[in-house]
Amino acid sequence: MKLSIALLSLSALTLATTDISAQKLYGLNGSAGLVHEFTSLPAGPCVAPAPMPPTMFPYIAPPPCGGPVAGPTPFPGPGSFGDIASDRLTDTVYVCDGFVIEQYAEYSPLTTVAAGTPINSFPVPAALGLALPITGMGMDSGGVTTGGIPTLYVTDGISIVGLVPSPPGTCGPAAVSVPAFKSPFLTPPGTLLTDVTVDPASGSLLACDSIGMIHSIFPGGFPGPFGFIPAAPGCGMGPFLEGIAMDLATTPSLFGTPPAFYVTDGFTVTYQDVFGAIAGPTFYTPTPCNPTPAPLNGLAYASHSVNFGAPAGPATLTSFGQSSSPGPTYGLEVTGIPAPSFLFLASGSNVPGPGFFCPPLAAVGNPLWVNPFVAPGAVTPLFFAAGPTAVIPAPLPAALPPGIEVYLQVFLDLTPGAPGGPWLSTNAVDMVVTAP
């Protein structure tokens, strides 16, 4: 499958069009011991993203290497702690209960590991300049703040430290990559940092706090490029913020719009920009104010594609892995193939755009949700699928600009021995390139 090669050709395109992005969010429901993955409410021309069923996994389970187990956390609000983070390069999830950090695998058809399987854990190291419990953490998967060392930033509410997690399956101690530093901004006594996220374009961090403010900080404790800004008004959030997650499709923006991020008080998620205003609507986040699926202690960003449009029959297209650049885990999966078929991939792009049809066009008796007729869009023959499931590994190369978006749909020739149909189409997948 030549999806990665097609994406390389997209990297040379810089024409602006509709500013659209696609991703999901993780939330830590620590009081119930659950990790949730969720999307925005659907809206926009495609009524996207397609509503996804409740997706969650229980995280209170021991890793196979015998390390400590992350436990429950308090209900959101004053006195809460714990958080969640996502490593885009490995497509794994970190959960912290304030004292222990545990790592979990995500689903991939290329492995036999189920989503939420514990693969590693370690206690938060002592003598770091931190006072437990940990209130927030965020992953620099690409190591842009540390010269290429993937780093998990953690905060106790006062100081921030960068950690290098131990390798999966070892349950060994974490190493320190960035010594403790504090926010340079003055706040009233008792104010706590409650979560942290990384902006790869500037090499800085954004941290939210317990009085409704966002701190832009360079590692080492120097003021960051975006200053000290409030959470955007308009969504009805309370001042005690619980989580923050950078939208990695907007930094740097291919379209000249301000970098954007998600912030939550545990009950509502606001989509805003780094200047303190509500961010413009995107394909994935058409509405700036969204309810959380449960009371949340923290927030994390995952470069997981969303679905849109309806399939014409039982065959369904989904993605696995994360579409960061590089994105070694990314791929597509077709399930529900009703008969031996030859698969074709239709693709469109938001550069020059728009790359999708909503409402769909009719093509060989099926809905066509993507636009393969404008380059670099295309219809690409894939392979013969004899069984009900087909897996299409599609790792993304490095150095693709964030914000490039590819709309994907599979058409099945149900009589490959006599090419020409009948045909069956899947739903569509919206894949956006993000920074790691």
N, C-alpha and C positions, 0 to 999 in steps of 0.2 A: 504494500500500500504506500502511495507516494504523498501522503498528506504532509509529512514533514518537509519534503522538497517543495510542495506548493506553498507552504508557509514561508520558506526561505525567499521565494519570489515576492511575497507580500512585504517583506522587510524593507524592500527598496521603494515602496510606495508611500507617499506622504500627503496625498490629497485629502483634504478635510471633508467630512460628511457627518451624518448623524452621530452624536456622541452616545455610544451604547456600551454597556459592559455586562458581564455575566459572571456571577459567582454566588456562593452560598456562605452562610455564617454558621459557626458552631457556638453553642451556648452551654455553660455549665449550670445545671440544675442541682447544685450540691446538696440541698436539703432533701432531695429524693434520690441522690446517688446516680444521676443520669446525665449523659451527654446528648444534647439535641443538635440536629442539623436542620436548618430552615431557610426559607426564602422570603422575599417580599410578597405582599399581596399582589395578585395579578392585575394588570391594567394595560393601557396602551393599545397600539394597532393590532397586535397579535394576542391580546389578553394574556400576556406573558408576565412572569414565567408560569408555566403550567403548574397548577396546584400539586404539590408533592405530598404523599401520605406522611403522617408523623414518623420521623426517622430519629431513632434514639438507640443508645446502648447503655446498659448498666456498667459503671466503671469500677465498682468496688469488687475487685477480683485479684488474686495474687499472680504475679508474673512467674514464668517457669524457672527463672534463675534464683528464686527464693528471696527476692528483695522485699522491702516494706510495701504495704498496701495503702493506697490513697483512700481515705474514708470520707464520710459526709462532711458538709460544711454548713454554717448557719444560714438562715433565711436572709435574702437580700435586705440591705439597709444598714444603718449604723451598727457596728460590731461584726459585720460579715467579713469573711476572708476566703481565700482560695480563688482559682482562676483556671483558664483553659488557653492553650496555644496550639497552632498548627504548623508543622514543618512541610512546606510546599514541595521540597525536593524529594522527600521520602514518602510523602502522603501519610504521615503519622500524626497522632494527636497526643498532646501532653495535658495532663490534669494535675493540679496541685490542690491539696486539701489544707494548705497552710504550712504543712510540715514535711510532706512527702510529695515528690514529683514522680508520676507514673506515665509510661508511654504505651500507646495502643496502635495497633495496625488498622488500616482501613481496608475495605473490600477491594479485591482485584481478582478477575477471572484467571489471571496468570499464576496465581498462588492458590493454596488451599486454606488460607487464613481468613476467618470471618471478620467482619467489621467489629471493632471493639475488643479484639483479642489483646490481652496484656503482653508486652514484649520486653519491658524493662522497667526498672524503678530505682530510685535512690533518695535518701533523705536530703533535705536542703542542707548544704554543708554548714557547719558551725564556723565561727570566727571569720565571717565574711564582712563584718561591719553591718550585719543585719540583725534585727530583733524579730524573732518569729512571733506570730504567723505571717506567712507571705500573703499579700493582698492582691497581687497582680503579676502577670508575666506576658511576654510577647516574643515571638521568634524572628530573628534575622536569619532566614534560611540561606541567603546568599553570602552572608558574612560581609556585607558592604561597610559595616561600621568597625570591622576588626581585621581588615586586610585579607578577607577570604575565609575566615574561620566561622562556620555556622554557630550562632550564639543565641542562647535563650536568656533574655533579660528577665529578672525577677525583682520585685520591690516589696519591702515590708511596710510601705506607707510613707517612709521618710527617705530612705536611700534606695538606690538602684544598683544592681550588680549584674554583670554578664557572665553566664555559665556556659561551659561546653559539656553537654550531657554525655554520660558514658555510652559506649556502643550498645545497641540492642542485644539482649540476651546475656549481658554481663552483670547487671545490677551493681556495677562499680560506682565509685564516687564521681561526682562532677568536678571538672577543673574550672578555674576562674580565668576568663578571657578579658574581662573589663573590671577593674577594682571599683569599690563602692564610690558613688557620687550622689549628690543631692540636686534637687531642682534649684535653679538660680532665682526663682520667683518667690517673693515674700507672700505668705498667706497667714490668716489668723491662727493662733495656737490651737492645736488639736486637729488641724486639717491633715488628711491622709491622701496620699496617692493610692488609687484603687486598681489601676490597670495601666499597661504600657503597650505600645505598638511601634513599629519601625517604618519610617519613610525611606525607602531605598534611594530615591532620587537625590535627596539632600544629605543622606547619611545621618539623619537625626531621629530622635524618638518623639512620640506624642504620648503624654501621660494624662489620664483624667483623674479628678480628685473628688473629695467628699463635699465640696461646696459648689460644684457645677462648673468648674473651670478646666481648661485644657492647657497643659504646659508643653511647649516646644523646647526640647533639650538636646544638645549635642552630648555624646558620651564624654564623661569627665566633668559634667555639670555646667557647661557654658550655654548661654541662651541660644535657642535654635532659630531657624529662619522665620517661623510663624508666630513667635512671641507667646503671649499669655492671653488666651481667647476664651470667651464663654461658650458653653454648649448652646447651639442655636435654639432660640425660642420657637414656639409654634406647635410642638408635639405634646406638650403637657407633662414633660418629665419633671421629676423631683430633683433637688440639688445633689443628692447623694448618688454619684455616678458609679456604676458597677463594672463597666467594660468599655473598651475602645478597640477598634480594628480598622486598619488602613485599607482603603480600596486600592489594591495594587494594580488595577487596570488604569488608574488615573495619575500615576506618578512614575515618570513624567507623562503628562497627557499628550497624546498624539494629536489632540484637537485644540490645544491651547486653553482648556478649561482649568480651573484651580484644582489641585489635588483634593480628594474627598475621603471621608472616613465615616465609620458608623460608631455611634456612642449610645449607651443604654443606661437607664437607672434600674435595670432588672425587670422592667415591665413593659417598656416601650423602647424601640430602637429608632433613633433619629439619624438620617443621612444628611451630612453637612459638609461644607468645605472648610479649608484651613483659615479662611477669613471670618468664620463665625456665622456664615449664612447657610440657609438650607441649600443643599446641592441640587443641581438640575436633574430632572428625571432621566433614567437610563432604562435600557431594555430589561435589566434584572431588577432594578429598583425604581419602578415607575411612580411609586408613592414614597414620600420622604419619611412618613410616620407609620411605623408598623408595630403591631403587638408582638411580644415575645411568645414562644410556645408554652412557656412555663416561667415561674420566677427564676431569674438567672443571676449567678454570682460573677459571671465573666463572659467575654465575647472574643471570638477569634475568626479570622478570615480564611476561607478555603477557596482555592481556584478550581472549584468543581463546576462543570458545565450544567446549565439548566435546559430543560426540555420546553418546546412549544409546539403548537399545532397537534392535531389528532392523527393517529395512524389510520390507514384505510382498512385494516384488518388486524389479525392477532400479532403481527410482527412489530416489535417495539425496539427503538434505538435508545440506548443510554450511553453514558461515558463512565470511565473509571480513571483514577489518578487525578493529577492536578495539571492545569494548563499554564504553568509558569514557564518562563524561558530562562534557562533550560527546564524542560519538563520530562524527565526520564520515565515517569510512571504513567503518562497519559495514554489513553486508548479508547476505543469504542466497542460496544457489544450489542449484537442484535439477538433478541430472544423471541420465541414464539414463531419461528419460521415454520410454516405449515407443511412444506413439501421440499424435497431437494431443489435447490434454486441456484442461479448465478446472480451474484450481488454486484450492483453498480452504486457508486457513491456520487451524489449530486452535491456540489458545494457552491456557496456564494460568499461574498465578503462585504464588509462595511467600507472598504477602500477599493474603488470609489463609491460603492454603496448604491442603494441600501443593502442589497444582498439577500433580501427575503421578500416573499409575497404574502401579504395579509390583507384581505382574504387570499386563499391559495388559488393558483391557476389549476386548470385541469391538464394532466399530462398522462397519456396512455391509460386513460380511464381512472386515474388516481389524483388525489390532491398533491400539488407541488408547492411546498412551503419555502423553498430556497431558490435563488436566482443564479443558475449556472451559465446564463447566456452572456454575462458581462465579465470579461477577464478581470481578475484571475480566476473567476468561477469556472467550473468545468463539470463534466460527467466523466467519471473515471471507472473503468471496469476493474473489479476487485478479484473475486475468486468464486469457485463453486463451493457451496455449503451443502453437505449431505445431511446434516442433522438439524435439530431445532435451534441451535445456538451457534453464532459465529463471533469470533473475537478478532478485533483489528487493532493490534498494537500500533500506536502513532506517537512515539516520543517526540517532543518538541526540541529543536536545536536552541543553542544559546544565542543571545544578541538580537532577538526579535523585539521590536518596540512594543511596550505595553499599549493596549487599546486596540490593536488589530483584532478583528473579530471574524470568525468563520462560521457560517451556518451550514449545517450538514444534514443530509437525509439519504436514506438507503432505499433503492428500488430493487425489487426481486423479480427476476424472470423465472416464473414458476415452471416453465417447460424448457430447461436448458438444452435438452436433446433436440428441440426444434425451436431455435431462438426466435424471439419476436413476441413473447407473451403467451398467455395472459400475465399481467403484471400486478404487483402488490407493493405499496409504499408504506414506509414507517412514518412515525412522527419526525420532527426535526429536533436537532440539538444545537444550542447556541454556545460556541466555544470562544472565549476571549483570551488573548495572550496577556499575561500579567508578569510583573516583576516577581522574583522568588522572595 
